[in-house]
Amino acid sequence: MSSEDKNITENADIEEIEEDAQPSTLSGIYKAFKDVHEASRATAQAERELKELQTEIKEDKKNLEHRQEVDANFDTIIQDQTAIVEQGLESQKRIDEITEENTSKRTVLVRSLNDAIQQNKEELEPFRTANEQAQATLDEAAKQLALFKRTEQASRQKLETLITQRDKQTKNLLASIEASEDAIFELKQKAHDPYGELTARDKLDLREKITIEQKRLGEYQENLRRIESSAQKNIEAVEDNMAEETLRLQNTKARHDEVKREAEHKLKRLEEKNEQCRKIEEGLQKQIDEIEAYQKTLDNHNKEIEDAIEEARELIREAHEIHENPEVTRDLSLRIMRNEMHEQDLIKHHEELKEFEEELRRKTRKSRTITIAVIIAIVALIVFLIIAFNLGWFG
C-alpha cells in the first residue's frame, strides 16, 4: 500500500461516519466529498498500476517463452537459417549472372533499335519526297482544273447572255416589222379609192406615208439582218472558244485524274513502307520491354532474397545471443516470479480500496445527495431572480 493510500484510509475513517448521523456542518459535508474523491482516485491509481504490471508480466512471459524455444532449438535454427543464407547467396549469384546477360542483350537491342530507326528514316525519305512532289503536282493540277472549270462556266454564261440579248433584240425588231407591215397595209387600203372619194392631196399624203413606212420597214429589216448576223458571229466565236476550252478542260481533267492516281499510288507505297518500318521498330521495342519486365521481376525477387537473408542472419544473431547468455533468461524468469507475487498484492490492495470506496459512498450518499439538491435549488433560484429582474416582475 502506498503512502497516499494510507493517508486516505486515515483521513476517512469509515467507522467514524454513522449512517444515521450524517455530517450537517459545511466542513463535514466538504470532508465527505473530499474523502469520496480521494478514495475514487486511489482505486483508479491502484487499477492502473495493476494493469501496467500485468502487461509487463505478459510481455516478459512471451519473451521468456521465445528465448526458451530458441535455446531449445538452437542447433536446428542455426542449421536452417544458415541454409537459407547459403541458398539466398547462391540465388543472388545466379540473378547477377542473368542480370548481366539481360544488360548485354538490352544493349544490343537498343543499338539495333537506334540503327533501325536511322535506317528506316533514310529509307523512308525518298518515299516521303516522292509523295510530297506528287501531292504538289496534284495540287497544281487541281488549281488548273478549277481555273478551266471557271473559264468554261464563264464562257457558257457569256453564250447564254448573247443568245438572250439576240432573242430580245430580234423579238423587238420583229414586233416593229410586223407593226410597220400592218401600217403599210392599212395605208394601202386607204389609198385604194374605187369610188374616187380621195382628193389628189389625200392620195399624195398617203403615198408619202407609205413611202416613209416602207423606208422604216426596210430599216427594221436591215437592223434585223445586221443583228442576227452580228449575234451569230459572236455566238459562233464564243461556241468555238467554248469548244477549245471544253477540250482543254477534258485534257486537264484527264491529266488531273492521272496525277491523282499517281499521287495515291505513291502515298500507298509510303504507307506500306512506313508500316514495314514500324513493325521492325515495334518488334525490337517489344523485345526490349520483355527483357526490362523480366529484369524487374528478377530485381523484385532479389529484394525478397535480400530480405530473407537479412532475416535469417538476424535469427542467427538472436539465437547466439540467447544461447550464449543463459543468465538473461534466468533473470527474466525470476523477474516474472517476483512480479507475479507483487501482482497478487496489488490485486488484494485494489479490492480493498474498491470495497472501502463503495462503503464510503454508501455512508455519505444521503448528505452528498442533499448537498447537490440544495446547490441545484440555489442555482435555479438565482436564475429565476435574474430572469424576473430582467422582465421587470419586481417593479
Sequence and secondary structure as in RCSB ss.txt:
>XXXX:A:sequence
MSSEDKNITENADIEEIEEDAQPSTLSGIYKAFKDVHEASRATAQAERELKELQTEIKEDKKNLEHRQEVDANFD
TIIQDQTAIVEQGLESQKRIDEITEENTSKRTVLVRSLNDAIQQNKEELEPFRTANEQAQATLDEAAKQLALFKR
TEQASRQKLETLITQRDKQTKNLLASIEASEDAIFELKQKAHDPYGELTARDKLDLREKITIEQKRLGEYQENLR
RIESSAQKNIEAVEDNMAEETLRLQNTKARHDEVKREAEHKLKRLEEKNEQCRKIEEGLQKQIDEIEAYQKTLDN
HNKEIEDAIEEARELIREAHEIHENPEVTRDLSLRIMRNEMHEQDLIKHHEELKEFEEELRRKTRKSRTITIAVI
IAIVALIVFLIIAFNLGWFG
>XXXX:A:secstr
  HHHHHHHHHS GGGS SSS   SHHHHHHHHHHHHHHHHHHHHHHHHHHHHHHHHHHHHHHHHHHHHHHHTHH
HHHHHHHHHHHHHHHHHHHHHHHHHHHHHHHHHHHHHHHHHHHHHHHHHHHHHHHHHHHHHHHHHHHHHHHHHHH
HHHHHHHHHHHHHHHHHHHHHHHHHHHHHHHHHHHHHHHHH  TT  S HHHHHHHHHHHHHHHHHHHHHHHHHH
HHHHHHHHHHHHHHHHHHHHHHHHHHHHHHHHHHHHHHHHHHHHHHHHHHHHHHHHHHHHHHHHHHHHHHHHHHH
HHHHHHHHHHHHHHHHHHHHHHHT HHHHHHHHHHHHHHHHHHHHHHHHHHHHHHHHHHHHHHHHHHHHHHHHHH
HHHHHHHHHHHHHHHHTTT 
